[in-house]
Amino acid sequence: MELLLLSLLGLLMGIVTSISGGAGVFAVPTMLAFGIPPINVLALNRTSDVGVVLGAFKKYHNSKNINWKLAPFIAILLGIGALLGSNFVINIPKQFLTYIIFGGVIVGIFFLLKPIKPNTHTTEHSFNISGGLVLLLVGFWSGAFGMAGATFAVIVLVHFFKLSFLEARGTDIAAAIPETIISTTVLYFGSTVPVTLMFAMFISSFIGAWIGSRLAVKHGDGFIKKMMIGIAVIMILKVIIDL
C-alpha cells in the first residue's frame, strides 16, 4: 500500500514540479503523515526531483527553451549550494523547518505578485552576479529541503536574468540535474529509506514530468505563471494552517 501511495504521489509531484515547482510543500507533509521518518522523506522528495528533471528535460530541450549560455554557470552554483544544504539538513532541528518554509514562501509570494515583463526568447542574457549569489542560496535551500526550490529558481531567472517564464523553467530543468543528483545521494546515505521506494518515486515522478513538461511547453508563459501563483497561494495557506 505504501508503495502504491508513493507512486501516485510521485506522479502528481512530477506533473506539478515540471510546470511550476512547489510540489514538495505538499508531498513532504503527506509522506510524514504516512509515518515515514523525516530524513527518509527528504531523500524521497529529492528523488522525485531527479525524476522530474530527467523526465522533463527532453521536451524542454526539443522546444529550444533552455538557455545553454547560462545553464552551465547556474548548474555549478546550484550544485555547490545543494551539496552544502544536503549535508546541513541532516543535523538541523526538526522544529525549525516550518518557520524556514514560511519565510521562504513569503519571499516567493512577493516576487510572484510583483509585475513582471518577461523577455521573449533570446540568447542575449548575461550572467548576473547578484542573481548568482541568490541562486547559490536557492541551491542550498533545494539541497536541504527540496520544497519550492524550482519555483524560487524560476523567480530568480526571471527577475535577475530577464528570461521568460518558459525559458526560465527550461533552463532550470537542465541546470538542476547535477544538484538534484548530488543532494539525493547525500540524503540517501544519511537515511534508511528502502531502494524500492526510491525507485518507485523516481519512475512515477519521471512519468509525471513527461506529462507536465508537455503541458508547459504547449501553453507557454501565461500558463506557467498562473500555475506558479496558484501553487504559491496554496503553499502560504498550508504553512499558515500548520503554524
C-alpha positions in Angstrom: 0.0 0.0 0.0 2.8 2.4 0.9 4.5 1.7 -2.5 1.2 2.4 -4.4 0.5 5.7 -2.5 4.1 6.9 -3.0 3.8 6.1 -6.7 0.6 8.1 -7.0 2.1 11.0 -5.1 5.3 10.9 -7.3 3.1 11.1 -10.4 1.4 14.2 -9.1 4.7 15.7 -7.9 6.2 15.1 -11.4 3.4 16.9 -13.2 3.3 20.0 -10.8 7.1 20.3 -10.4 7.8 20.1 -14.1 5.5 23.0 -14.7 5.9 25.3 -11.8 7.8 23.7 -8.9 6.4 23.6 -5.4 5.0 20.1 -5.2 7.4 19.2 -2.3 5.4 21.6 0.0 2.5 19.2 -0.2 4.5 16.0 -0.6 6.7 16.3 2.5 3.8 16.6 5.0 1.9 13.9 3.1 4.8 11.5 3.4 5.3 12.4 7.1 1.6 11.5 7.6 2.4 8.1 6.1 4.7 7.6 9.1 7.9 7.8 7.0 10.9 9.2 9.1 11.8 12.9 8.2 15.2 12.2 6.7 13.7 9.5 4.6 11.0 11.9 3.4 13.6 14.4 2.3 15.5 11.7 0.4 12.3 10.6 -1.3 11.4 14.2 -2.1 14.7 14.8 -3.8 14.5 11.5 -5.6 11.3 12.9 -7.1 13.2 15.9 -8.3 15.7 13.7 -10.1 12.8 12.0 -11.9 11.3 15.4 -12.8 14.4 17.0 -14.3 15.3 13.9 -16.3 11.7 13.3 -17.3 11.1 16.9 -18.4 14.5 17.6 -20.0 13.8 16.2 -23.5 10.7 18.2 -24.1 12.2 21.5 -22.9 15.3 20.8 -24.9 13.4 20.0 -28.1 11.3 23.1 -27.7 14.6 25.2 -27.5 13.6 26.7 -24.2 16.9 26.1 -22.5 19.4 28.9 -22.4 22.7 27.0 -22.8 24.7 30.1 -22.4 23.6 30.4 -18.7 22.8 26.8 -17.8 26.4 25.7 -17.0 27.0 28.6 -14.6 23.6 28.1 -13.0 24.3 24.3 -12.6 27.6 25.0 -10.8 26.0 27.4 -8.3 23.0 25.2 -7.7 25.3 22.1 -7.3 27.6 23.8 -4.7 24.6 25.1 -2.8 22.9 21.7 -2.8 26.0 19.9 -1.5 26.2 22.3 1.4 22.5 22.3 2.0 22.0 18.5 2.0 24.9 18.0 4.4 23.5 20.7 6.7 19.9 19.4 6.9 20.9 16.0 8.2 21.6 17.7 11.6 19.0 20.5 11.6 16.5 20.6 14.4 13.1 19.5 13.0 11.1 22.2 14.9 12.7 25.0 12.8 11.6 23.5 9.4 8.1 25.0 9.3 9.3 28.5 10.1 12.1 28.4 7.5 9.5 27.4 4.9 7.2 30.2 5.9 9.8 32.8 5.4 10.8 31.4 2.0 7.2 31.3 0.8 6.6 34.9 1.8 9.6 35.9 -0.3 8.3 33.8 -3.2 4.8 35.3 -3.0 6.3 38.8 -3.1 8.2 38.1 -6.3 5.4 36.2 -8.0 2.9 39.0 -7.4 5.3 41.8 -8.5 4.6 43.0 -12.0 7.0 41.4 -14.5 7.6 41.9 -18.1 9.3 38.7 -19.2 11.6 38.8 -22.3 10.9 36.9 -25.4 13.1 34.0 -26.4 16.7 35.3 -26.8 20.3 34.3 -26.2 21.5 37.8 -25.2 21.2 37.3 -21.5 24.3 37.9 -19.4 25.4 36.4 -16.1 24.3 38.5 -13.2 26.5 38.4 -10.0 23.6 39.3 -7.6 21.4 36.7 -9.2 24.3 34.2 -9.0 24.5 34.7 -5.2 20.8 34.2 -4.9 21.0 31.0 -7.0 23.6 29.7 -4.6 21.1 30.2 -1.7 18.4 28.6 -3.8 20.7 25.6 -4.3 21.3 25.4 -0.6 17.5 25.5 0.0 16.9 22.9 -2.6 19.6 20.6 -1.3 18.4 20.9 2.3 14.6 20.9 1.9 13.7 20.4 -1.7 10.5 22.3 -1.3 9.7 25.0 -3.9 13.4 25.2 -4.9 12.4 25.0 -8.5 9.8 27.8 -8.0 12.4 30.1 -6.4 14.9 29.3 -9.2 12.4 30.3 -11.9 11.7 33.6 -10.0 15.4 34.4 -9.8 16.0 33.6 -13.5 13.0 35.8 -14.5 13.9 38.8 -12.2 17.7 38.8 -12.3 18.4 37.3 -15.7 15.3 38.5 -17.6 14.3 35.2 -19.0 10.8 34.4 -19.9 8.9 32.1 -17.6 9.1 29.2 -20.1 12.8 29.7 -20.8 13.5 30.1 -17.1 11.8 26.8 -16.3 13.5 25.0 -19.2 16.9 26.4 -18.2 16.4 25.4 -14.5 15.4 21.9 -15.6 18.7 21.4 -17.3 20.8 23.2 -14.7 19.2 21.3 -11.8 20.2 17.9 -13.0 23.6 17.9 -11.1 22.2 19.4 -7.9 19.3 17.0 -7.6 21.6 14.0 -8.0 24.1 15.4 -5.5 21.6 16.2 -2.8 19.7 12.9 -3.4 22.9 10.9 -2.9 23.8 12.7 0.3 20.4 12.4 1.8 20.0 8.7 0.7 23.2 7.7 2.5 22.0 9.6 5.6 18.7 7.9 5.6 17.2 4.4 5.9 14.8 4.6 3.0 14.5 1.3 1.0 15.7 1.3 -2.6 12.3 0.0 -3.7 10.6 3.2 -2.5 13.3 5.4 -4.1 12.9 3.6 -7.4 9.1 3.9 -7.3 9.3 7.6 -6.5 11.8 8.2 -9.4 9.8 6.3 -12.0 6.4 7.8 -11.1 7.9 11.4 -11.0 9.6 10.8 -14.3 6.3 9.9 -15.9 4.6 12.9 -14.3 7.3 15.2 -15.5 6.9 13.8 -19.1 3.2 14.8 -18.9 3.7 18.2 -17.2 6.5 19.4 -19.5 4.3 18.9 -22.5 1.6 21.0 -20.9 4.0 23.7 -20.0 5.6 23.9 -23.5 2.2 23.8 -25.2 0.5 26.5 -23.1 3.6 28.8 -22.6 4.5 31.6 -20.2 1.0 32.6 -19.1 0.1 29.0 -18.1 3.4 28.6 -16.1 2.9 32.0 -14.3 -0.7 31.1 -13.3 0.4 27.7 -12.1 3.2 29.3 -10.0 0.9 31.9 -8.4 -1.7 29.2 -7.7 0.8 26.9 -6.1 2.4 29.8 -4.1 -1.0 30.8 -2.7 -1.8 27.2 -1.7 1.7 27.0 -0.1 1.2 30.0 2.1 -2.3 28.8 3.2 -0.8 25.3 4.0 2.0 26.8 6.1 -0.3 29.1 8.0 -2.6 26.2 8.8 0.4 24.2 10.0 1.5 27.0 12.2 
